[in-house]
Amino acid sequence: MRGRTGRLGAVVLAGLLLGGTMVGCADRGERPRDEAAPVAVTEAPTDAPDDEAAVEPSPSVTGVASMGVAPSRTASPTPRPTKKPTRTSGPAPKPRAVAKPPTETKVPPAPPKPAPSSCKPSYKGTQATRAEAKAALADAAARTYWPTSAPEIKIPLDLVKATAWQESGWQSNIYACDGGVGLMQVMPATATWMNQRFEQSYEIDDYRDNAYLGANYLAWLTKYIGDMYFESDFRLDAGLCTAELDSCLLNAVISAYNFGHGAVAQEGEPLRIPNPSYVRNVRALMTECVCLGY
């Protein structure tokens, strides 16, 4: 979640098919973040990840009660109205010329300043095996992160794998100079914000939790940008993209993972892709990465 190239240097150059440089964790950037420290969330979230959706909320947490929980497992005598149909086919809407107001008003921290190019990453703890990393990324991609308001949001496994390869070369114990951690190069401030936002307690230095945090952030960006520019069509299909980088939600989400949401989506402004090289690298890795065969 950062926005700088060449940071991991020779550590992961051998892993990349494109010969490009590694970039660190999304939501850090070549542009300063809007926040440099964790943000305390004062409003209750509207959704929680699927592993928490079936848990009854505490009576004292009125915000959680108001957001709606998973349907009761006890059959209801009166069928409830079905949700609006999910768009699974047909052309995607063109991005709006200017963005709608965001539905998510509590946003993650903005990227920190880039670390000096001379800085070398460090390593802590035990490196997860490729098989362990593969299982963690697959589990993260299989989750439903917006079970209440946008259950149709699915994060493609090839996107999760490619992002992790671009960010860290699937090195679970790498710590970048600008603060990015692990497989998905999650920033500590972003992890704190997401744990608060989704009422979780993921550990950034656990490779499985790190994969969840990275995929969860991709899901948040999908909801945030999809609502603002794509009429809540949350499909991340590569086939919906044209030669124009700003033509589809997939490219916008990849861009924002690297540069932060504020560099891509602003209320009343057109969609922007400020880091085309990063987007093209990840898009290529989604079909060509050696990691897809692990």
C-alpha positions as CSV (number, residue, x, y, z in Angstrom):
1,M,0.0,0.0,0.0
2,R,2.5,2.6,-1.0
3,G,3.3,4.6,-4.1
4,R,6.9,4.3,-4.8
5,T,8.9,2.2,-7.2
6,G,12.3,0.6,-6.8
7,R,12.0,0.4,-3.0
8,L,12.6,-3.3,-2.5
9,G,15.5,-3.2,-4.9
10,A,17.3,-6.4,-5.7
11,V,15.4,-8.4,-3.2
12,V,12.5,-9.0,-5.5
13,L,13.7,-8.1,-8.9
14,A,14.3,-11.8,-9.7
15,G,10.7,-12.6,-9.0
16,L,9.1,-10.1,-11.3
17,L,8.4,-11.1,-14.9
18,L,8.2,-7.6,-16.1
19,G,11.7,-6.6,-15.0
20,G,10.1,-3.6,-13.3
21,T,10.9,-2.5,-9.8
22,M,8.9,-3.6,-6.8
23,V,6.6,-1.1,-5.2
24,G,5.5,-1.1,-1.6
25,C,2.1,-1.2,0.1
26,A,-0.9,0.4,-1.2
27,D,-2.0,3.6,0.4
28,R,1.4,5.0,0.8
29,G,2.6,7.1,-2.0
30,E,4.6,9.5,-3.9
31,R,2.0,12.0,-2.7
32,P,1.6,12.7,1.0
33,R,-1.3,10.9,2.7
34,D,-4.1,12.9,4.2
35,E,-3.3,11.3,7.6
36,A,0.0,10.1,9.0
37,A,-1.4,8.4,12.0
38,P,-4.2,6.0,12.8
39,V,-7.7,7.5,12.6
40,A,-10.1,6.9,15.4
41,V,-13.4,5.9,14.0
42,T,-16.3,7.5,15.7
43,E,-19.1,6.2,13.5
44,A,-20.0,2.5,13.5
45,P,-19.3,0.6,10.3
46,T,-22.0,-0.4,7.9
47,D,-20.5,-3.8,7.3
48,A,-18.2,-6.3,8.9
49,P,-16.3,-9.1,7.2
50,D,-18.1,-12.4,6.7
51,D,-16.4,-14.2,9.5
52,E,-18.1,-11.8,11.9
53,A,-21.4,-11.3,10.1
54,A,-23.3,-14.1,11.9
55,V,-22.3,-12.9,15.4
56,E,-25.0,-11.2,17.3
57,P,-24.1,-7.7,18.2
58,S,-23.7,-6.6,21.8
59,P,-26.8,-4.8,23.0
60,S,-24.6,-2.0,24.2
61,V,-23.1,-1.3,20.8
62,T,-26.0,0.6,19.2
63,G,-24.0,1.5,16.1
64,V,-23.4,-2.1,15.2
65,A,-27.1,-2.9,15.9
66,S,-28.1,-0.2,13.5
67,M,-26.0,-1.4,10.7
68,G,-27.8,-4.7,10.3
69,V,-26.4,-8.1,11.0
70,A,-26.4,-11.4,9.1
71,P,-29.9,-13.0,8.6
72,S,-31.0,-15.2,11.4
73,R,-30.4,-18.9,10.9
74,T,-34.0,-19.5,12.1
75,A,-36.4,-19.6,9.2
76,S,-38.7,-16.6,9.1
77,P,-42.4,-17.2,8.4
78,T,-42.5,-14.2,6.2
79,P,-40.0,-14.0,3.3
80,R,-38.1,-10.7,3.2
81,P,-37.8,-8.7,0.0
82,T,-34.9,-9.7,-2.1
83,K,-32.0,-7.4,-2.7
84,K,-31.6,-5.6,-6.1
85,P,-30.2,-7.9,-8.8
86,T,-26.4,-8.1,-9.0
87,R,-24.9,-7.1,-12.3
88,T,-22.9,-10.0,-13.5
89,S,-23.0,-9.4,-17.2
90,G,-23.3,-6.6,-19.8
91,P,-21.1,-3.6,-20.4
92,A,-19.9,-1.7,-17.4
93,P,-21.0,1.9,-17.0
94,K,-18.5,4.5,-18.2
95,P,-16.9,6.3,-15.3
96,R,-18.8,9.5,-14.4
97,A,-17.3,12.7,-15.6
98,V,-17.3,13.9,-12.0
99,A,-17.6,11.8,-8.9
100,K,-20.7,11.5,-6.7
101,P,-20.2,12.2,-3.0
102,P,-18.7,9.2,-1.3
103,T,-20.9,6.9,0.7
104,E,-17.9,6.1,2.9
105,T,-17.2,9.3,4.8
106,K,-14.5,7.7,7.1
107,V,-11.4,7.2,5.0
108,P,-8.1,5.5,5.6
109,P,-4.9,7.5,6.3
110,A,-3.1,9.0,3.3
111,P,0.3,7.7,2.1
112,P,3.5,8.8,4.0
113,K,6.4,10.4,2.2
114,P,8.6,8.0,0.3
115,A,11.6,6.6,2.1
116,P,15.1,7.4,0.8
117,S,16.1,5.3,-2.2
118,S,19.2,4.3,-0.4
119,C,17.3,2.6,2.4
120,K,17.2,-1.2,2.4
121,P,14.3,-3.3,3.7
122,S,14.7,-5.4,6.8
123,Y,13.4,-8.8,7.7
124,K,11.8,-10.1,10.9
125,G,10.6,-13.5,11.9
126,T,10.1,-16.6,9.8
127,Q,9.4,-16.4,6.1
128,A,6.2,-18.1,5.1
129,T,6.6,-20.8,2.5
130,R,5.1,-20.3,-1.0
131,A,2.5,-22.8,-0.2
132,E,1.5,-21.0,3.0
133,A,1.5,-17.6,1.2
134,K,-0.7,-19.1,-1.6
135,A,-3.2,-20.5,0.9
136,A,-3.4,-17.2,2.8
137,L,-4.0,-15.2,-0.3
138,A,-6.6,-17.6,-1.7
139,D,-8.5,-17.5,1.6
140,A,-8.4,-13.7,1.7
141,A,-9.7,-13.5,-1.9
142,A,-12.5,-15.9,-1.1
143,R,-14.0,-13.7,1.7
144,T,-17.0,-11.5,1.4
145,Y,-16.0,-8.2,3.0
146,W,-19.3,-6.3,2.5
147,P,-21.9,-8.9,3.4
148,T,-24.7,-6.4,4.1
149,S,-24.5,-3.5,1.7
150,A,-22.4,-4.9,-1.2
151,P,-22.2,-8.7,-1.1
152,E,-21.5,-8.8,-4.8
153,I,-18.0,-7.3,-4.3
154,K,-15.5,-10.1,-5.0
155,I,-11.8,-9.6,-5.1
156,P,-10.3,-11.7,-7.9
157,L,-7.7,-14.2,-6.7
158,D,-5.4,-13.2,-9.6
159,L,-5.6,-9.6,-8.4
160,V,-4.7,-10.5,-4.8
161,K,-1.8,-12.7,-6.0
162,A,-0.5,-10.1,-8.4
163,T,-0.7,-7.3,-5.9
164,A,1.2,-9.3,-3.3
165,W,3.9,-10.2,-5.9
166,Q,4.2,-6.6,-7.0
167,E,4.4,-5.3,-3.4
168,S,6.7,-7.9,-1.8
169,G,7.5,-10.8,-4.1
170,W,5.4,-12.9,-1.6
171,Q,7.9,-12.2,1.2
172,S,5.9,-12.4,4.3
173,N,8.5,-11.1,6.7
174,I,9.7,-8.1,4.8
175,Y,9.5,-4.6,6.4
176,A,10.0,-1.7,4.0
177,C,11.7,1.6,4.9
178,D,8.5,3.5,4.7
179,G,6.7,1.2,7.1
180,G,5.0,-1.3,4.8
181,V,4.8,-4.8,6.3
182,G,4.6,-8.3,4.8
183,L,2.9,-9.9,1.8
184,M,0.6,-7.0,0.9
185,Q,2.9,-4.3,2.3
186,V,0.2,-3.0,4.6
187,M,0.9,0.3,6.4
188,P,0.4,0.1,10.2
189,A,-1.8,3.1,10.2
190,T,-4.0,1.6,7.5
191,A,-4.2,-1.7,9.4
192,T,-5.3,0.2,12.5
193,W,-8.0,2.1,10.6
194,M,-9.4,-1.1,8.9
195,N,-9.5,-3.0,12.2
196,Q,-11.5,-0.1,13.7
197,R,-13.7,0.3,10.6
198,F,-14.6,-3.4,10.3
199,E,-14.4,-4.3,14.0
200,Q,-11.6,-6.8,13.5
201,S,-8.2,-7.5,15.2
202,Y,-6.0,-8.6,12.4
203,E,-2.3,-8.7,13.2
204,I,-0.2,-7.0,10.5
205,D,2.8,-9.2,11.1
206,D,0.9,-12.4,10.8
207,Y,1.1,-13.4,7.1
208,R,-2.5,-14.7,7.0
209,D,-3.9,-11.6,8.7
210,N,-1.7,-9.5,6.4
211,A,-3.4,-11.1,3.4
212,Y,-6.8,-10.3,4.9
213,L,-5.9,-6.7,5.5
214,G,-4.6,-6.3,1.9
215,A,-7.7,-7.9,0.4
216,N,-10.0,-6.0,2.8
217,Y,-8.4,-2.7,1.6
218,L,-8.9,-3.7,-2.0
219,A,-12.6,-4.4,-1.2
220,W,-12.9,-1.0,0.6
221,L,-11.5,0.7,-2.4
222,T,-13.9,-1.2,-4.7
223,K,-16.9,0.1,-2.7
224,Y,-15.6,3.6,-2.3
225,I,-14.6,4.2,-6.0
226,G,-17.4,2.0,-7.4
227,D,-20.1,4.1,-5.6
228,M,-18.5,7.4,-6.7
229,Y,-17.8,6.7,-10.3
230,F,-19.3,3.5,-11.6
231,E,-23.0,3.6,-10.4
232,S,-22.2,0.9,-7.7
233,D,-21.3,-1.6,-10.4
234,F,-18.5,-3.3,-8.5
235,R,-17.2,-5.7,-11.1
236,L,-13.4,-6.0,-11.3
237,D,-13.3,-7.9,-14.6
238,A,-10.4,-7.1,-16.8
239,G,-12.6,-7.6,-19.8
240,L,-14.5,-4.4,-18.9
241,C,-11.4,-2.3,-19.4
242,T,-10.4,-0.6,-22.6
243,A,-7.0,0.9,-23.6
244,E,-7.8,3.9,-21.5
245,L,-6.5,3.4,-18.0
246,D,-9.4,5.4,-16.5
247,S,-12.0,3.3,-18.2
248,C,-12.7,0.7,-15.5
249,L,-13.0,0.1,-11.8
250,L,-10.2,-2.6,-11.8
251,N,-7.5,-0.1,-12.9
252,A,-8.8,2.6,-10.5
253,V,-8.6,0.1,-7.5
254,I,-5.1,-1.0,-8.4
255,S,-4.0,2.6,-8.7
256,A,-5.5,3.6,-5.4
257,Y,-4.0,0.6,-3.6
258,N,-0.6,2.1,-4.5
259,F,-1.2,5.8,-4.3
260,G,-4.1,6.1,-1.9
261,H,-7.8,6.7,-2.5
262,G,-7.4,10.5,-2.5
263,A,-5.1,10.5,-5.4
264,V,-7.6,8.6,-7.6
265,A,-11.1,9.7,-6.4
266,Q,-12.2,13.1,-5.3
267,E,-15.8,14.3,-5.0
268,G,-16.7,16.5,-7.9
269,E,-13.5,15.6,-9.9
270,P,-12.9,13.1,-12.7
271,L,-11.3,9.8,-12.1
272,R,-7.5,9.9,-12.1
273,I,-4.8,7.3,-12.6
274,P,-1.6,9.0,-11.4
275,N,0.6,5.9,-11.5
276,P,0.1,4.2,-14.9
277,S,3.3,2.1,-14.6
278,Y,2.2,0.5,-11.4
279,V,-1.3,-0.3,-12.8
280,R,0.2,-1.8,-16.0
281,N,2.6,-3.9,-13.9
282,V,-0.1,-5.4,-11.8
283,R,-2.4,-5.9,-14.7
284,A,0.3,-7.8,-16.5
285,L,1.1,-9.9,-13.4
286,M,-2.6,-10.9,-13.2
287,T,-2.0,-13.0,-16.3
288,E,1.8,-13.6,-16.6
289,C,3.1,-13.8,-13.0
290,V,5.1,-16.8,-12.2
291,C,3.3,-16.7,-8.8
292,L,0.1,-17.8,-10.5
293,G,1.6,-21.3,-10.9
294,Y,2.5,-21.7,-7.3
